[in-house]
Amino acid sequence: GYLTSDDRDICAAAREELLRVGGSKMQEALDVLESGAVLICLDENESPVSKKQTSEILWTGNSTSGHNRWFDKSIQLICTNNGKAGMNGEHSMMDGMPVVGFCDYIT
C-alpha cells in the first residue's frame, strides 16, 4: 500500500528499486499483488467506534492503516478488529454500478 498512495512517478521508481534489490522473489510477489482485482485488508489495529472514525479508516486507512490500502485495486474489502467492515473502490477499471451491486450482494 505504501507505493500506491504516492505520486505515480515516485511509485514507479520505488517499484523498480524493489525489483533491483529483491530480484526474482520480489518480482514473483509483485506479480501476485498486481494481478488481483479484489483485495482483503485486515486492519487488526483498528477499532473504530463512530461512523466518522469508521469512514475515515475505510476511505484512507487513517494515519495508522494507510499502508494497508492498495489504491490501484478495483475493490478492497476492509475489516477492522472490532468487526466494522466496508469497501474502498477504484473504478477506472470498471463501471461503478457493478461494484455497488457487489456490495449489496455481500451485505
PASEBA-1860 file (N, C-alpha, C; in nm, 3 decimals):
! residues 107
1> GYLTSDDR> 0.078/-0.119/0.000/0.000/0.000/0.000/0.083/0.127/0.000 ~ 0.203/0.122/0.053/0.284/0.243/0.058/0.304/0.301/-0.083 ~ 0.327/0.217/-0.179/0.355/0.266/-0.314/0.233/0.329/-0.380 ~ 0.118/0.268/-0.365/0.001/0.313/-0.440/-0.063/0.438/-0.383 ~ -0.018/0.485/-0.268/-0.073/0.608/-0.213/0.015/0.728/-0.244 ~ 0.119/0.710/-0.321/0.209/0.819/-0.356/0.192/0.856/-0.503 ~ 0.262/0.957/-0.546/0.264/1.001/-0.685/0.306/0.884/-0.775 ~ 0.246/0.876/-0.892/0.273/0.761/-0.980/0.419/0.749/-1.023
9> DICAAARE> 0.485/0.861/-1.048/0.627/0.856/-1.086/0.713/0.805/-0.971 ~ 0.682/0.851/-0.850/0.755/0.804/-0.732/0.728/0.656/-0.710 ~ 0.603/0.615/-0.728/0.566/0.474/-0.715/0.644/0.388/-0.814 ~ 0.652/0.433/-0.939/0.722/0.356/-1.042/0.871/0.342/-1.009 ~ 0.930/0.451/-0.962/1.073/0.447/-0.926/1.095/0.355/-0.806 ~ 1.007/0.361/-0.709/1.021/0.276/-0.590/1.002/0.129/-0.628 ~ 0.909/0.103/-0.719/0.886/-0.034/-0.765/1.012/-0.090/-0.832 ~ 1.075/-0.009/-0.916/1.198/-0.052/-0.982/1.309/-0.080/-0.881
17> ELLRVGGS> 1.316/0.001/-0.776/1.417/-0.021/-0.672/1.389/-0.151/-0.597 ~ 1.261/-0.177/-0.568/1.226/-0.304/-0.503/1.269/-0.422/-0.589 ~ 1.245/-0.413/-0.718/1.286/-0.521/-0.808/1.438/-0.535/-0.814 ~ 1.507/-0.423/-0.811/1.654/-0.426/-0.816/1.711/-0.497/-0.694 ~ 1.659/-0.465/-0.575/1.716/-0.526/-0.454/1.654/-0.661/-0.421 ~ 1.532/-0.686/-0.468/1.463/-0.810/-0.432/1.472/-0.921/-0.534 ~ 1.513/-0.887/-0.656/1.532/-0.988/-0.759/1.405/-1.064/-0.796 ~ 1.422/-1.191/-0.830/1.311/-1.272/-0.880/1.204/-1.297/-0.774
25> KMQEALDV> 1.244/-1.308/-0.648/1.144/-1.329/-0.541/1.052/-1.207/-0.530 ~ 1.108/-1.088/-0.542/1.027/-0.966/-0.538/0.938/-0.959/-0.660 ~ 0.990/-0.999/-0.775/0.909/-0.999/-0.896/0.788/-1.092/-0.881 ~ 0.811/-1.209/-0.824/0.701/-1.304/-0.801/0.597/-1.245/-0.706 ~ 0.642/-1.182/-0.599/0.550/-1.123/-0.502/0.469/-1.010/-0.564 ~ 0.535/-0.924/-0.640/0.464/-0.813/-0.705/0.367/-0.864/-0.811 ~ 0.405/-0.970/-0.882/0.314/-1.028/-0.981/0.184/-1.074/-0.916 ~ 0.195/-1.138/-0.801/0.075/-1.184/-0.729/-0.010/-1.064/-0.686
33> LESGAVLI> 0.052/-0.966/-0.624/-0.021/-0.848/-0.578/-0.085/-0.773/-0.693 ~ -0.013/-0.756/-0.801/-0.061/-0.674/-0.912/-0.165/-0.745/-0.998 ~ -0.175/-0.876/-0.987/-0.271/-0.949/-1.070/-0.410/-0.956/-1.009 ~ -0.424/-0.922/-0.883/-0.553/-0.932/-0.816/-0.642/-0.812/-0.844 ~ -0.771/-0.836/-0.853/-0.869/-0.728/-0.868/-0.937/-0.697/-0.737 ~ -0.948/-0.797/-0.649/-1.011/-0.781/-0.518/-0.906/-0.808/-0.411 ~ -0.904/-0.723/-0.311/-0.807/-0.738/-0.204/-0.879/-0.730/-0.070 ~ -0.841/-0.812/0.023/-0.897/-0.806/0.158/-0.793/-0.741/0.248
41> CLDENESP> -0.832/-0.631/0.313/-0.744/-0.557/0.404/-0.791/-0.583/0.546 ~ -0.708/-0.649/0.624/-0.741/-0.677/0.763/-0.670/-0.575/0.851 ~ -0.747/-0.481/0.903/-0.692/-0.375/0.988/-0.698/-0.419/1.134 ~ -0.603/-0.501/1.174/-0.605/-0.561/1.306/-0.582/-0.461/1.419 ~ -0.529/-0.344/1.388/-0.503/-0.244/1.491/-0.609/-0.134/1.496 ~ -0.718/-0.152/1.423/-0.823/-0.051/1.419/-0.949/-0.100/1.489 ~ -1.008/-0.015/1.572/-1.134/-0.045/1.639/-1.219/0.082/1.643 ~ -1.265/0.126/1.526/-1.343/0.250/1.523/-1.476/0.234/1.596
49> VSKKQTSE> -1.524/0.344/1.653/-1.650/0.341/1.726/-1.757/0.420/1.650 ~ -1.725/0.542/1.613/-1.824/0.627/1.547/-1.826/0.604/1.396 ~ -1.932/0.651/1.332/-1.941/0.643/1.186/-1.829/0.724/1.122 ~ -1.795/0.838/1.181/-1.688/0.922/1.127/-1.554/0.848/1.132 ~ -1.523/0.788/1.245/-1.398/0.712/1.257/-1.394/0.598/1.156 ~ -1.505/0.527/1.146/-1.513/0.414/1.053/-1.493/0.459/0.910 ~ -1.561/0.567/0.871/-1.549/0.614/0.732/-1.408/0.660/0.700 ~ -1.340/0.725/0.794/-1.202/0.767/0.771/-1.110/0.647/0.752
57> ILWTGNST> -1.129/0.545/0.833/-1.046/0.426/0.823/-1.073/0.353/0.691 ~ -1.200/0.341/0.654/-1.233/0.271/0.529/-1.184/0.347/0.407 ~ -1.190/0.478/0.411/-1.155/0.558/0.294/-1.004/0.569/0.275 ~ -0.932/0.605/0.381/-0.790/0.634/0.365/-0.699/0.542/0.446 ~ -0.755/0.470/0.541/-0.672/0.394/0.633/-0.631/0.478/0.752 ~ -0.673/0.606/0.750/-0.640/0.699/0.857/-0.488/0.708/0.869 ~ -0.438/0.756/0.980/-0.293/0.771/0.994/-0.225/0.642/1.036 ~ -0.303/0.542/1.073/-0.243/0.419/1.127/-0.252/0.298/1.033
65> SGHNRWFD> -0.342/0.300/0.935/-0.356/0.185/0.846/-0.347/0.220/0.698 ~ -0.298/0.339/0.667/-0.284/0.379/0.527/-0.193/0.288/0.448 ~ -0.096/0.229/0.516/-0.005/0.134/0.450/-0.078/0.008/0.404 ~ -0.199/-0.013/0.455/-0.277/-0.133/0.424/-0.386/-0.103/0.321 ~ -0.369/0.002/0.243/-0.461/0.033/0.134/-0.384/0.023/0.002 ~ -0.448/-0.037/-0.094/-0.388/-0.057/-0.227/-0.477/0.016/-0.326 ~ -0.448/0.144/-0.345/-0.537/0.231/-0.419/-0.542/0.201/-0.568 ~ -0.464/0.108/-0.616/-0.473/0.067/-0.757/-0.563/-0.055/-0.774
73> KSIQLICT> -0.619/-0.107/-0.666/-0.708/-0.223/-0.674/-0.852/-0.178/-0.691 ~ -0.926/-0.248/-0.773/-1.065/-0.211/-0.801/-1.154/-0.224/-0.679 ~ -1.134/-0.328/-0.601/-1.217/-0.350/-0.483/-1.128/-0.391/-0.366 ~ -1.138/-0.315/-0.257/-1.073/-0.351/-0.132/-1.182/-0.376/-0.030 ~ -1.187/-0.494/0.024/-1.279/-0.524/0.133/-1.199/-0.506/0.261 ~ -1.248/-0.419/0.349/-1.172/-0.379/0.466/-1.246/-0.422/0.592 ~ -1.175/-0.490/0.681/-1.234/-0.537/0.807/-1.146/-0.488/0.922 ~ -1.210/-0.433/1.026/-1.136/-0.386/1.142/-1.141/-0.489/1.254
81> NNGKAGMN> -1.064/-0.464/1.356/-1.052/-0.557/1.468/-1.184/-0.578/1.542 ~ -1.271/-0.476/1.543/-1.397/-0.490/1.616/-1.515/-0.522/1.524 ~ -1.486/-0.569/1.404/-1.591/-0.619/1.316/-1.653/-0.518/1.222 ~ -1.610/-0.392/1.226/-1.659/-0.294/1.129/-1.599/-0.331/0.994 ~ -1.680/-0.324/0.891/-1.632/-0.363/0.759/-1.689/-0.270/0.653 ~ -1.618/-0.261/0.544/-1.663/-0.178/0.434/-1.579/-0.204/0.311 ~ -1.593/-0.115/0.216/-1.528/-0.134/0.087/-1.471/-0.002/0.038 ~ -1.358/-0.010/-0.028/-1.298/0.105/-0.094/-1.278/0.063/-0.239
89> GEHSMMDG> -1.324/0.145/-0.331/-1.315/0.106/-0.472/-1.247/0.209/-0.559 ~ -1.183/0.161/-0.662/-1.120/0.244/-0.763/-1.180/0.195/-0.895 ~ -1.267/0.275/-0.955/-1.348/0.222/-1.064/-1.305/0.265/-1.204 ~ -1.178/0.300/-1.225/-1.136/0.329/-1.362/-1.132/0.201/-1.446 ~ -1.118/0.086/-1.379/-1.113/-0.042/-1.449/-1.254/-0.091/-1.486 ~ -1.355/-0.045/-1.412/-1.491/-0.091/-1.436/-1.590/0.017/-1.397 ~ -1.710/0.006/-1.444/-1.815/0.098/-1.407/-1.849/0.081/-1.259 ~ -1.892/0.188/-1.196/-1.921/0.185/-1.054/-2.042/0.101/-1.015
97> MPVVGFCD> -2.140/0.090/-1.104/-2.263/0.018/-1.068/-2.243/-0.131/-1.039 ~ -2.161/-0.204/-1.112/-2.137/-0.344/-1.073/-2.075/-0.356/-0.933 ~ -1.992/-0.259/-0.896/-1.932/-0.261/-0.763/-2.040/-0.237/-0.658 ~ -2.131/-0.144/-0.684/-2.242/-0.120/-0.592/-2.326/-0.247/-0.579 ~ -2.354/-0.316/-0.692/-2.428/-0.442/-0.688/-2.354/-0.547/-0.607 ~ -2.225/-0.554/-0.623/-2.141/-0.647/-0.547/-2.155/-0.620/-0.398 ~ -2.145/-0.493/-0.359/-2.159/-0.456/-0.218/-2.296/-0.492/-0.164 ~ -2.399/-0.465/-0.242/-2.533/-0.502/-0.199/-2.545/-0.652/-0.181
105> YIT> -2.484/-0.729/-0.270/-2.491/-0.873/-0.264/-2.425/-0.930/-0.138 ~ -2.308/-0.877/-0.104/-2.236/-0.936/0.010/-2.285/-0.884/0.144 ~ -2.368/-0.779/0.142/-2.421/-0.730/0.270/-2.561/-0.783/0.286
END
